[in-house]
C-alpha cells in the first residue's frame, strides 16, 4: 500500500470504530437499543477489530458493557416491550431463572 491507501484504510477503520463501538458503548442503555445498534454491525462488513472490541466489551465484570446487570436489563425490557406485570419478577422461580 502507498501512503494514501494506508491513510484511507486507517480512516475507514476509525470511522467504523466510532459508529460501531463508541456509539454502542456510549448510548446502548437498554436491551432493545443494544439489539438495534448491533444489527448493522452483524450485516455490515465490519472488520475483525471492530467485532472483537464489541464482543470484548459486551459483557465484562458480570455486567453488560460493564455497566448494567443483565437480569435488570431483561426485566426492564420485558416490562417495557412485552408489558409483563411486576409481580412475575418477584416470584422465587423467576428470580432463580434470571440469576442463573
Secondary structure, 3 states (H helix, E strand, C coil): CCHHHHHHHHHHHHHHHHHHHHHHHHHCCCHHHHHHHHHHHHHCCCCHHHHHHHHHHHEECCEECCCECHHHHHHHHHHHHHCCCHHHHCCHHHHHHHCC
